[in-house]
Amino acid sequence: MKIFVYGTLQSQFENEMAQLLRNNASYVCDGNVLGYLYLLDWYPGLVLDKNGIEVKGQVYDIHTDEAVSYTHLTLPTKRIV
């Protein structure tokens, strides 16, 4: 499975979550998507929207389904960009 990451999950950052990603996925390429960033607690969440801003990031290929976990999120109401 391929995922798009942005912000501090990208390869140039050294933090626990970025390291977890690198340990369980392979870098594929740089990329970008259109959408809006919303403030979800203390981190930005991305909602795709063809009329949105360009968000630059990276694409990774997840090695196993075990590396992926899902959480239930309420749709945000406060757009930050």
Residue pairs with C-beta under 8 A, 6 or more apart in sequence:
1 61
1 62
1 65
1 68
2 28
2 59
2 60
2 61
2 62
3 25
3 59
3 60
3 62
3 68
4 31
4 33
4 57
4 58
4 59
5 21
5 57
5 58
5 59
5 60
6 46
6 55
6 56
6 57
6 58
7 43
7 44
7 57
8 15
8 17
8 18
9 17
9 18
9 21
9 57
9 58
10 18
10 57
10 58
11 18
11 22
11 27
11 58
20 67
21 60
24 62
24 63
24 64
24 67
25 60
25 61
25 62
25 63
25 67
26 60
26 61
26 63
27 58
27 59
27 60
28 58
28 59
28 60
28 61
29 58
29 59
30 56
30 57
30 58
30 59
31 56
31 57
31 58
31 59
32 54
32 55
32 56
32 57
33 46
33 48
33 54
33 55
33 57
34 48
34 49
34 50
34 51
34 52
34 53
34 54
34 55
35 46
35 47
35 48
35 49
35 52
35 53
35 55
36 46
36 47
36 49
36 52
36 53
36 79
36 81
37 44
37 45
37 46
37 47
37 53
37 55
37 79
37 80
37 81
38 44
38 45
38 46
38 47
38 76
38 77
38 78
38 79
38 80
39 45
39 76
39 78
39 80
40 73
40 76
44 80
45 73
45 76
46 55
47 75
47 76
53 81
62 68
